[in-house]
Amino acid sequence: MFSQGKGIVILFLFLAGIINYLDRSALSIAAPFIQDDLSLTPTEMGIIFSSFSVGYAIFNFLGGMASDKYGAKLTLFVAMIVWSIFSGALVIAVGFASMIAIRVLFGMGEGPLSATISKMVNNWFPSSNRATVIGLTNSGTPLGGAISGPIVGFIAIAYGWKVSFIAIMLIGVIWAVCWWKFVKEKPSDTSEELKTQEIPVATESKLKLTFYLKHRTVLFTAFAFFAYNYILFFFLTWFPSYLVDARGLSVKEMSITTVIPWILGFIGLALGGFVSDFFSKKFVQKGVLFSRKLVLVTCLFLSAVCIGVAGLVTTTVSAVTLVALSVFFLYLTGAIYWAIVNDVVDKNNVGSVGGFMHFLANTAGIIGPTLTGFLVERSGTYTAAFLLAGGLAIFASLAVIRFVRPIVKPASQPVPKDANLTSKTGI
């Protein structure tokens, strides 16, 4: 898995995930300072959190299409440069409107990351361990969230919040230069394993992108991903403020406490792909989709229960513990959405379909933070926001059981060699 240059690809994608969430979660850590400096209400802060996802969701899809057309290497290089610049540009914001504009542009830059990771994994790795690799590479994202608390929190206390955004901008630019110099789009010599496991698509009968975009498996996988992101964005944007406002923690204490769920998330995301690939080999007769759904449904349901109960408990320790467990179970599913796309979509469309799914999923980042801010301002508590996040995820996990099924190709289309793996459904 790490031979013939594959290790360097995994390393760079892992580091890209760290930088991505270091940049993204920096705002939530610095939010108490920014809110005071710019005199922002909770509803306005929620809108600012959500504005990121306007640009982000759109460029999930456009970035996926770009990775299919121009290559994942170039797409991710441009994306890293753009999002790093606009992460640093936050220091020139002077009010509510300028914060929104910068966050939209920042989100546009970050949008292509996950689809390009999926495309690079598809280029470099066989289907037998793609979920494992996707889990490993994406596990950098919660690690970035974990280190953002201490880094941004302590820099903000010592030097002011603006210095931290300049520092993480420079980190991103350095990564982009190294990525362009050391990483290739595809292996020099495509292995026989990759060739034999590709979904063959004849030029004259290539499946259209619209065939996949209308399919229930793609749409309901995207709905489950939406619920995943709703919980994730609730944690990513509002949890630090919850610890300060509802639990009375200082900014320093909050910065340390937020590390705990992120560390468990890192472990969960790194393990999720291994678990899914293990079950796909253990239950080979039931098909690979069975193992994907088994992990997705079980863990998303457990995450939902934990986040819902976290809103009802009365102590800080129990709330942080339940949120940490919710993030752990949530991230166990993190590689599965992308693995399903890699399993059922031909490689000519995998970037675009993955980007489309990610676009639908990340509308949760537009709706969730604003809705949370509204609920908090109206009710004066976070309880309703916790319960809403948990209820949505329970509904989504049940929908996966019912609607995520193998993609049956039209009769005029060639049948994939690995159709036996995905023709048998599970759960």
Sequence and secondary structure as in RCSB ss.txt:
>XXXX:A:sequence
MFSQGKGIVILFLFLAGIINYLDRSALSIAAPFIQDDLSLTPTEMGIIFSSFSVGYAIFNFLGGMASDKYGAKLT
LFVAMIVWSIFSGALVIAVGFASMIAIRVLFGMGEGPLSATISKMVNNWFPSSNRATVIGLTNSGTPLGGAISGP
IVGFIAIAYGWKVSFIAIMLIGVIWAVCWWKFVKEKPSDTSEELKTQEIPVATESKLKLTFYLKHRTVLFTAFAF
FAYNYILFFFLTWFPSYLVDARGLSVKEMSITTVIPWILGFIGLALGGFVSDFFSKKFVQKGVLFSRKLVLVTCL
FLSAVCIGVAGLVTTTVSAVTLVALSVFFLYLTGAIYWAIVNDVVDKNNVGSVGGFMHFLANTAGIIGPTLTGFL
VERSGTYTAAFLLAGGLAIFASLAVIRFVRPIVKPASQPVPKDANLTSKTGI
>XXXX:A:secstr
  TTTHHHHHHHHHHHHHHHHHHHHHHHHHHHHHHHHHT  HHHHHHHHHHHHHHHHHHHHHHHHHHHHH HHHH
HHHHHHHHHHHHHGGGG  SHHHHHHHHHHHHHHHTTHHHHHHHHHHHHS GGGHHHHHHHHHTHHHHHHHHHHH
HHHHHHHHH HHHHHHHHHHHHHHHHHHHHHH  SS SS  HHHHHHS    GGG   HHHHHT HHHHHHHHHH
HHHHHHHHIIIIIHHHHHHHTT   HHHHHHHTHHHHHHHHHHHHHHHHHHHHHHHHTGGG HHHHHHHHHHHHH
HHHHHHHHHHTT  SHHHHHHHHHHHHHHHHHTTTHHHHHHHHHS TTTHHHHHHHHHHHHTTHHHHHHHHHHHH
HHHHSSSHHHHHHHHHHHHHHHHHHHHH       TTS   TTHHHHSS   
